[in-house]
Amino acid sequence: LSVGDDDLPELWLKWRFSENNSLDVRYTQFDNWGEIRALRGLAIDDIPVIPLSTIRSDVELRYLRVGWRHMLYNGDKVNFESILDVALFHLEASYEARLGFLTPLVAGARESVDGLGGLPMVGVAVDVDLLDKLNLYGEIAGMHADSAGYVLDAEVGLEYAPWDYLSLEVGYRLFRVEVDIEDEEGEIELDGPFVGVGVKF
């Protein structure tokens, strides 16, 4: 409910332990909140919310991906890799109604979900050499399980490597995750542009 935009820092480590295989570790976190005013009556968890109440939302996400990539095709201009990852995510989200000094009247109008989930992820990545030191890349990976939820992570970007040990990246990322815990369900959807710096050694 009206959770504001914020930066999502990510750390991505890649170890290429053979010509066609690498180990990837990625970590992302998100912490934000937002408020919206209810212009008409509604209910949260079957508790009525008085019109003009303020509804505050808080979201925290911790997302870790660890996996193996294997080179399927290594051409002169185009490379394809398979992705086999394990995703671990902790999602904590809540929202509650507030009405100034009348808040006790809507004190029961709150709901929250707090859970840890994990899913295997499969996908594919592609890298295309456009020009000298300029690459176009993209990847998509995900998994759905009725009992645990789902995760989808996709991105496309440009990488410019002016030196062998340094690269600059810009692109667009789409991320969705849902955690099912007992009778509660928490879902978060994030997408937007990104910039990054890569260091190779």
VMD Tcl script that draws the C-alpha trace (Angstrom):
set ca {
  {0.00 0.00 0.00}
  {1.86 3.04 -1.32}
  {5.32 1.81 -0.37}
  {7.80 4.38 -1.67}
  {10.63 3.88 -4.13}
  {14.06 3.17 -2.73}
  {17.44 1.88 -3.86}
  {18.09 -1.87 -3.71}
  {21.79 -2.53 -3.12}
  {23.05 -5.86 -4.45}
  {26.32 -7.72 -4.05}
  {27.13 -10.22 -6.83}
  {30.15 -12.53 -6.60}
  {31.12 -14.89 -9.41}
  {33.91 -17.48 -9.32}
  {34.73 -19.16 -12.63}
  {36.37 -22.38 -11.47}
  {36.67 -23.91 -14.95}
  {36.32 -22.83 -18.55}
  {32.61 -23.64 -18.73}
  {31.46 -23.49 -15.10}
  {31.08 -20.79 -12.46}
  {29.68 -20.36 -8.95}
  {27.42 -17.33 -8.33}
  {26.39 -15.70 -5.06}
  {23.96 -12.74 -5.06}
  {22.49 -10.84 -2.11}
  {19.81 -8.13 -2.22}
  {17.93 -6.35 0.55}
  {14.96 -3.98 0.63}
  {13.61 -1.93 3.56}
  {10.88 0.64 3.07}
  {7.54 1.92 4.26}
  {4.63 4.00 3.01}
  {1.35 5.58 4.06}
  {-1.98 6.05 2.31}
  {-5.22 7.62 3.51}
  {-8.41 5.57 3.23}
  {-11.04 7.78 1.58}
  {-13.78 5.23 2.12}
  {-14.51 2.41 4.51}
  {-12.70 -0.89 4.08}
  {-11.62 -3.86 6.15}
  {-8.24 -5.31 7.11}
  {-8.37 -8.91 8.30}
  {-12.15 -8.53 8.73}
  {-11.70 -5.46 10.99}
  {-13.49 -2.33 9.66}
  {-11.33 0.71 8.92}
  {-12.91 4.14 9.45}
  {-12.76 6.49 6.43}
  {-9.88 9.03 6.58}
  {-7.75 6.58 8.56}
  {-4.06 6.43 7.62}
  {-2.80 2.99 6.65}
  {0.92 2.45 7.15}
  {2.81 -0.31 5.36}
  {6.26 -1.68 6.23}
  {8.21 -4.11 4.04}
  {11.55 -5.82 4.65}
  {13.10 -8.32 2.25}
  {16.33 -10.30 2.42}
  {17.14 -12.26 -0.75}
  {20.08 -14.64 -1.28}
  {20.84 -16.63 -4.44}
  {23.56 -19.26 -4.65}
  {24.06 -21.35 -7.73}
  {25.94 -22.92 -10.58}
  {26.20 -21.72 -14.16}
  {27.26 -23.92 -17.05}
  {28.25 -22.71 -20.52}
  {25.90 -24.31 -23.03}
  {27.24 -22.54 -26.10}
  {30.33 -20.38 -26.50}
  {30.37 -18.71 -29.90}
  {32.37 -15.87 -31.36}
  {29.66 -13.31 -30.59}
  {26.99 -15.09 -28.52}
  {27.19 -17.15 -25.32}
  {24.42 -19.14 -23.60}
  {24.57 -20.36 -19.99}
  {22.21 -22.52 -17.96}
  {21.29 -21.36 -14.45}
  {20.69 -23.70 -11.50}
  {20.30 -21.76 -8.25}
  {18.84 -21.97 -4.77}
  {17.00 -18.85 -3.62}
  {16.50 -18.08 0.08}
  {14.31 -15.15 1.04}
  {13.01 -13.65 4.26}
  {9.96 -11.43 3.83}
  {8.47 -9.35 6.64}
  {5.52 -7.15 5.73}
  {2.78 -5.47 7.73}
  {0.12 -2.81 7.49}
  {-2.10 -1.21 10.09}
  {-4.68 1.56 10.34}
  {-4.14 4.74 12.38}
  {-6.54 7.59 13.13}
  {-4.72 10.06 15.36}
  {-6.12 10.17 18.88}
  {-8.91 7.85 17.69}
  {-6.42 5.09 16.78}
  {-7.80 2.78 19.53}
  {-11.02 2.61 17.48}
  {-9.14 0.90 14.64}
  {-6.40 -0.72 16.73}
  {-7.38 -4.19 15.57}
  {-7.10 -3.30 11.89}
  {-3.66 -4.70 11.24}
  {-2.15 -7.65 9.41}
  {1.37 -8.97 9.00}
  {3.36 -11.79 7.47}
  {6.85 -12.86 8.53}
  {8.43 -15.85 6.93}
  {11.47 -17.55 5.50}
  {11.22 -19.36 2.19}
  {13.45 -21.19 -0.21}
  {13.11 -22.48 -3.74}
  {15.33 -23.93 -6.43}
  {15.59 -21.75 -9.52}
  {16.27 -22.72 -13.13}
  {16.89 -20.35 -16.01}
  {19.05 -19.23 -18.86}
  {21.48 -16.37 -19.48}
  {22.69 -14.92 -22.78}
  {25.60 -12.59 -23.57}
  {26.08 -10.87 -26.94}
  {29.20 -8.99 -28.04}
  {27.94 -5.79 -29.69}
  {31.17 -3.83 -30.06}
  {34.68 -3.97 -28.71}
  {34.33 -3.83 -24.90}
  {30.50 -3.47 -25.09}
  {28.17 -6.42 -24.35}
  {24.41 -6.90 -24.21}
  {23.31 -9.47 -21.66}
  {20.11 -10.85 -20.20}
  {18.90 -13.59 -17.91}
  {15.72 -15.02 -16.48}
  {15.32 -17.56 -13.67}
  {12.53 -18.67 -11.39}
  {10.42 -21.42 -9.89}
  {6.86 -21.93 -8.66}
  {5.73 -24.30 -5.91}
  {2.13 -24.44 -4.69}
  {3.15 -25.08 -1.09}
  {5.97 -22.50 -0.82}
  {5.17 -19.66 -3.24}
  {7.20 -18.53 -6.21}
  {10.18 -16.43 -7.22}
  {10.97 -14.74 -10.56}
  {14.15 -12.77 -11.25}
  {14.97 -11.33 -14.69}
  {17.18 -8.58 -16.04}
  {18.64 -7.16 -19.23}
  {21.55 -4.76 -19.48}
  {24.60 -3.34 -21.18}
  {28.13 -3.90 -19.91}
  {31.04 -1.66 -20.89}
  {34.51 -2.87 -19.94}
  {37.11 -0.14 -20.57}
  {39.73 -2.29 -18.79}
  {40.10 -6.02 -18.23}
  {39.56 -5.64 -14.48}
  {36.73 -3.05 -14.45}
  {33.26 -2.88 -16.03}
  {30.28 -0.52 -15.88}
  {26.70 -1.76 -16.21}
  {23.27 -0.28 -16.80}
  {20.01 -2.15 -17.31}
  {16.51 -3.03 -16.14}
  {15.48 -5.66 -13.58}
  {12.21 -7.36 -12.68}
  {11.87 -9.20 -9.38}
  {8.85 -10.94 -7.83}
  {8.63 -13.18 -4.80}
  {5.75 -14.71 -2.84}
  {5.99 -16.50 0.50}
  {3.16 -18.74 1.72}
  {3.17 -19.36 5.48}
  {0.29 -21.32 6.99}
  {-2.78 -19.21 6.12}
  {-0.82 -16.01 5.40}
  {0.58 -14.90 2.06}
  {3.16 -12.21 1.43}
  {4.08 -10.96 -2.04}
  {6.43 -8.27 -3.29}
  {6.99 -7.04 -6.84}
  {9.90 -4.76 -7.74}
  {11.14 -3.51 -11.09}
  {13.19 -0.63 -12.41}
  {16.52 0.49 -13.87}
  {19.86 -0.27 -12.28}
  {23.51 0.74 -12.53}
  {26.49 -1.23 -11.38}
  {30.26 -1.52 -11.22}
  {32.11 -4.80 -11.68}
  {35.64 -5.65 -10.54}
  {37.42 -8.73 -11.92}
  {40.47 -10.38 -10.41}
}
mol new
graphics top color blue
foreach p $ca { graphics top sphere $p radius 0.5 }
foreach p [lrange $ca 0 end-1] q [lrange $ca 1 end] { graphics top cylinder $p $q radius 0.2 }
display resetview
